[in-house]
């Protein structure tokens, strides 16, 4: 791809996601080497949201709020949603608008993402935030930055790649979160955790029966065995649907 084509695609991407203002902010960011915060209103979302220009945030906004990859209808009306890998909070914001009576727990381990998450969810008192990574056991885990953008931080066990920035973050299990938040069941478990779903689902026996719907993005390209662990753990979920990169398994019937 030529430099011209690459630049055109980037500008088109920002125009589709953020309009003319977003394009101007992107050009400014590239000229001055900054990542300014940009406030935007999205159709169907009650309050404006914030993204960082010249990061992966605009792509996440398009996928979650505009293309609505989590837009599925169920017979049950969810009351408890756990959003693991909440990034800057746009998926939690989407759920809060679609299910205004639900309590949503947004889990995100990376500090800069978490700070923006808190800003984006601030108009929604039903969203609770936890700065932690979802993992197979509670304690601490290494978080690394493999330079795949702000949506690509990964948790790794043991020694980390010397080429990647790494730091320790709190790690929580699904049942650990339920205990901390006083929950008996979870209606929707959304997981987008860059390969750690393999370990999470391989160690899900203590909590999998307490989940009604699972929405998962599986990353076999990052860690082989993610899909196998997911399929094995969700044998009691008879229905499966896909939308975009998200695979959904349900105990209840889909209505639309």
C-alpha positions as CSV (number, residue, x, y, z in Angstrom):
1,X,0.0,0.0,0.0
2,X,1.4,3.4,-1.0
3,X,1.8,6.2,1.6
4,X,-1.0,8.1,-0.2
5,X,-3.4,5.2,0.1
6,X,-2.5,4.6,3.7
7,X,-3.1,8.3,4.5
8,X,-6.4,8.3,2.6
9,X,-7.6,5.2,4.4
10,X,-6.7,6.7,7.8
11,X,-8.5,10.0,7.0
12,X,-11.5,8.1,5.7
13,X,-11.5,6.0,8.9
14,X,-11.5,9.1,11.1
15,X,-14.2,10.7,9.1
16,X,-16.5,7.7,9.4
17,X,-15.9,7.4,13.1
18,X,-15.6,11.0,14.2
19,X,-16.6,13.3,11.3
20,X,-14.7,16.3,10.0
21,X,-13.7,17.3,13.5
22,X,-12.1,13.9,14.0
23,X,-10.2,14.3,10.7
24,X,-8.8,17.7,11.7
25,X,-7.8,16.4,15.1
26,X,-6.1,13.4,13.5
27,X,-4.1,15.7,11.1
28,X,-3.1,17.9,14.1
29,X,-2.1,14.9,16.1
30,X,0.2,13.6,13.3
31,X,1.7,17.0,12.7
32,X,2.6,17.6,16.3
33,X,3.0,14.1,17.6
34,X,0.3,14.3,20.2
35,X,-2.7,12.1,21.2
36,X,-5.4,14.7,22.0
37,X,-8.6,13.7,23.7
38,X,-11.7,14.1,21.4
39,X,-15.3,14.4,22.6
40,X,-17.9,13.0,20.2
41,X,-21.6,12.2,20.2
42,X,-22.8,8.8,18.8
43,X,-26.3,8.2,17.6
44,X,-28.3,6.2,20.1
45,X,-25.9,6.9,23.0
46,X,-27.2,9.2,25.6
47,X,-24.0,10.9,26.6
48,X,-20.9,12.0,24.6
49,X,-17.9,9.7,24.8
50,X,-14.1,10.5,24.6
51,X,-11.4,8.9,22.5
52,X,-7.7,9.5,22.1
53,X,-6.8,10.6,18.6
54,X,-4.0,8.6,16.9
55,X,-4.7,5.5,18.9
56,X,-6.9,2.4,18.4
57,X,-9.8,4.2,20.2
58,X,-11.5,5.3,17.1
59,X,-11.6,1.7,15.8
60,X,-13.0,0.5,19.0
61,X,-15.7,3.2,18.8
62,X,-16.7,2.1,15.3
63,X,-16.8,-1.5,16.2
64,X,-18.7,-1.2,19.5
65,X,-20.9,1.8,19.2
66,X,-21.5,2.3,15.5
67,X,-21.4,-1.3,14.1
68,X,-22.8,-2.6,17.5
69,X,-21.0,-5.9,17.6
70,X,-22.8,-6.7,21.0
71,X,-26.3,-5.9,19.7
72,X,-28.1,-9.2,20.3
73,X,-31.6,-9.7,21.8
74,X,-32.5,-12.4,24.3
75,X,-35.7,-13.6,26.0
76,X,-34.3,-12.6,29.4
77,X,-33.6,-9.0,30.3
78,X,-30.1,-8.9,31.8
79,X,-29.7,-7.4,35.2
80,X,-26.0,-8.1,35.8
81,X,-23.3,-7.7,33.1
82,X,-19.6,-8.4,33.6
83,X,-17.5,-6.6,30.9
84,X,-14.0,-8.1,31.1
85,X,-11.4,-6.3,28.9
86,X,-13.5,-3.1,29.0
87,X,-10.7,-1.0,27.4
88,X,-11.9,2.7,27.5
89,X,-15.4,1.8,28.6
90,X,-17.3,2.0,25.3
91,X,-18.7,-1.5,25.6
92,X,-19.9,-0.8,29.1
93,X,-21.5,2.4,27.8
94,X,-23.2,0.5,25.0
95,X,-24.6,-2.0,27.5
96,X,-25.8,0.8,29.8
97,X,-27.7,2.4,26.9
98,X,-29.2,-0.9,25.7
99,X,-30.0,-2.2,29.2
100,X,-30.5,0.9,31.4
101,X,-31.7,-1.2,34.4
102,X,-28.7,-3.5,34.4
103,X,-25.7,-3.2,36.7
104,X,-22.5,-3.4,34.7
105,X,-19.1,-4.2,36.1
106,X,-16.3,-2.9,33.8
107,X,-12.9,-4.6,34.3
108,X,-9.8,-3.1,32.7
109,X,-6.1,-3.6,33.9
110,X,-4.2,-1.0,31.9
111,X,-3.9,2.4,33.7
112,X,-4.3,4.8,30.8
113,X,-7.3,2.9,29.4
114,X,-8.8,2.7,32.9
115,X,-8.6,6.5,33.4
116,X,-10.4,7.1,30.2
117,X,-12.9,4.3,31.0
118,X,-13.7,6.2,34.3
119,X,-14.3,9.4,32.3
120,X,-16.6,7.7,29.8
121,X,-18.7,5.9,32.3
122,X,-19.0,8.8,34.7
123,X,-22.6,9.7,33.5
124,X,-23.7,6.2,34.2
125,X,-24.0,5.3,37.9
126,X,-25.1,1.7,37.1
127,X,-21.5,1.0,35.7
128,X,-19.0,0.0,38.4
129,X,-15.3,-0.1,37.5
130,X,-12.5,-2.4,38.7
131,X,-8.9,-2.0,37.6
132,X,-7.8,-5.6,37.2
133,X,-7.2,-8.3,34.7
134,X,-9.5,-11.4,34.4
135,X,-7.4,-14.4,35.0
136,X,-7.5,-18.1,36.2
137,X,-6.6,-17.2,39.8
138,X,-6.6,-14.1,42.0
139,X,-3.4,-12.4,42.8
140,X,-1.2,-10.5,40.4
141,X,-0.2,-11.1,36.7
142,X,2.2,-9.6,34.3
143,X,0.6,-7.2,31.8
144,X,2.6,-6.5,28.6
145,X,2.5,-4.0,25.8
146,X,3.3,-5.9,22.5
147,X,2.8,-2.6,20.6
148,X,-0.5,-3.6,19.1
149,X,-2.2,-0.4,20.2
150,X,-4.2,0.5,23.3
151,X,-6.6,-2.4,22.7
152,X,-3.9,-5.0,22.6
153,X,-2.4,-5.3,26.1
154,X,-1.9,-8.9,27.1
155,X,-1.5,-10.9,30.4
156,X,1.3,-13.4,30.6
157,X,2.5,-15.9,33.2
158,X,6.1,-16.1,34.2
159,X,9.0,-14.4,32.5
160,X,8.0,-11.8,29.9
161,X,9.5,-10.9,26.6
162,X,12.4,-8.5,27.1
163,X,11.3,-6.5,24.1
164,X,7.9,-5.8,25.6
165,X,7.1,-3.3,28.4
166,X,5.6,-5.2,31.3
167,X,4.3,-4.5,34.8
168,X,2.3,-6.3,37.5
169,X,-1.5,-5.7,37.8
170,X,-4.2,-7.2,40.0
171,X,-5.7,-10.4,38.7
172,X,-9.2,-11.6,39.6
173,X,-11.3,-14.6,38.7
174,X,-14.9,-14.5,37.7
175,X,-16.0,-16.0,41.0
176,X,-13.7,-13.6,42.8
177,X,-15.4,-10.7,41.2
178,X,-18.8,-12.1,42.0
179,X,-17.8,-12.5,45.7
180,X,-16.3,-8.9,45.8
181,X,-19.4,-7.4,44.2
182,X,-21.9,-9.5,46.1
183,X,-23.3,-11.3,43.0
184,X,-24.9,-14.8,42.8
185,X,-25.2,-15.0,39.0
186,X,-24.1,-13.1,35.9
187,X,-26.5,-12.6,33.0
188,X,-24.0,-11.5,30.4
189,X,-20.3,-12.2,30.6
190,X,-18.4,-10.3,27.9
191,X,-14.8,-11.2,27.4
192,X,-12.2,-9.6,25.2
193,X,-8.9,-10.2,26.9
194,X,-6.3,-10.8,24.2
195,X,-5.7,-14.6,24.6
196,X,-6.1,-14.9,28.4
197,X,-9.5,-16.4,27.7
198,X,-7.7,-19.7,27.3
199,X,-6.6,-19.9,30.9
200,X,-9.9,-18.4,32.2
201,X,-12.1,-21.0,30.4
202,X,-9.8,-23.8,31.3
203,X,-10.4,-23.0,34.9
204,X,-14.1,-22.1,34.8
205,X,-15.6,-25.0,36.7
206,X,-16.3,-23.0,39.8
207,X,-18.4,-20.3,38.0
208,X,-19.5,-21.4,34.5
209,X,-22.9,-22.6,35.8
210,X,-23.7,-19.2,37.1
211,X,-23.5,-17.5,33.7
212,X,-26.4,-17.1,31.3
213,X,-24.9,-15.6,28.2
214,X,-21.2,-15.4,27.1
215,X,-19.9,-13.0,24.5
216,X,-16.3,-13.7,23.7
217,X,-13.7,-12.6,21.3
218,X,-11.3,-15.6,20.8
219,X,-7.6,-15.0,20.0
220,X,-6.2,-18.3,18.7
221,X,-3.8,-16.3,16.6
222,X,-2.2,-14.9,19.8
223,X,-2.5,-18.1,21.9
224,X,-3.5,-21.4,20.3
225,X,-6.2,-23.3,22.2
226,X,-8.5,-20.3,23.1
227,X,-11.4,-21.7,21.0
228,X,-10.9,-25.2,22.3
229,X,-11.0,-24.0,25.9
230,X,-14.1,-21.9,25.2
231,X,-16.0,-24.7,23.5
232,X,-15.1,-27.2,26.2
233,X,-16.2,-24.8,29.0
234,X,-19.5,-23.9,27.3
235,X,-20.9,-27.4,26.5
236,X,-24.0,-26.6,28.5
237,X,-24.7,-23.5,26.3
238,X,-26.7,-25.0,23.5
239,X,-27.0,-22.0,21.2
240,X,-24.2,-20.2,19.4
241,X,-24.2,-17.0,17.3
242,X,-21.5,-14.8,15.9
243,X,-21.3,-11.2,15.0
244,X,-18.1,-9.6,13.8
245,X,-15.3,-11.0,15.9
246,X,-17.6,-12.0,18.8
247,X,-18.8,-15.5,19.4
248,X,-21.9,-15.7,21.7
249,X,-23.1,-18.8,23.6
250,X,-26.5,-18.8,25.3
251,X,-28.5,-20.9,27.7
252,X,-31.7,-19.0,26.7
253,X,-33.3,-18.6,23.4
254,X,-32.5,-15.7,21.1
255,X,-35.5,-13.6,20.1
256,X,-34.2,-11.4,17.3
